[in-house]
Amino acid sequence: MKKVFVPPIKSQGIKTKLVPRIRQAVQSDENGKWVEPFMGTGVVGFNMRPKHALFVDSNPHIINFYQAINNGQITPAHARAYLENEGRLLAENGDEHYYRVRKRFNQTHAPLDFLFLSRAGFNGMIRFNQKGRFNVPFNHKPERFSPAYVTKVVNQVQYVFDLCRMNEYTFVCQDFRDTFEAVQANDFVYCDPPYMGRHVDYFSNWNAQDEEDLFQLLATCKSKFILSTWHSNQHRNNPAILSLEGKYHVVTHEHFYHVGARETNRKPVLEALVMNYHPSIYEPLHTGQYRQAALLETKAAYQQDKE
């Protein structure tokens, strides 16, 4: 199996473990653009390694970070020197230095400070308050940036740096609605929007109107697309999936998210890939009683909401 690249910016809900499934389903035209209206960490697009790509997100800090790599403002050598220095100060001063960097970032929005916070913050979370300020607490690991860990992160920066040199990538902070206006027939769109009711405070809120607008844009999308969304978990279901299963090809796969500080918080989620074309995967990626029970429960919830 082809190795999956992990990007330098990580966050909750990252699709690292789903990349092989997504890669299997993608049918893209190398002459078109890879378009991501919700870039997030960029893990999917960076693993697809397209020749031309438009990476978009509403979070300006993610875009600023990758744009800085794209234009050469951040190089692997620059990232190493920064992490070694900040890591030393973190080891010496602990949470005092973490909160000093957090305060500095909320004032200057420096891209490398964003990288530091995403790696030194609690549980790798990316979260902002209503004023747009990063508010994740310290992870209580002052020795976080060991030489081996710094090298690991620098290698991840190197990977993206090399991709940007070999290909034509554009990073833009804008609304997803504006992104769809530029999509052409030979492009390929990968959508990983915030999930309703789950992790919606990552930067900007995601509401029912946003989801409805996205579904309308997908219905008239000129190109092939894959939409990543959640189907169900042990406690809740996603009624919106019913409006998609009859119109598009939907395959599912059980996935685990470790959200909390304890392993007991590692919960299974049935993830769905929704496509407007017939994928090379002819059978569902996940079958069995769990999916059947989840679908029945989702249908019941859907009917109850309608009533």
Helices and strands as residue ranges (DSSP letters): G 16-18, H 19-25, E 34-36, H 43-48, E 52-57, H 60-70, H 76-93, H 95-108, H 111-120, G 122-124, H 147-166, E 168-173, H 176-180, E 188-191, H 208-219, E 224-233, G 239-241, H 242-245, E 249-258, G 263-265, E 266-275, H 289-306
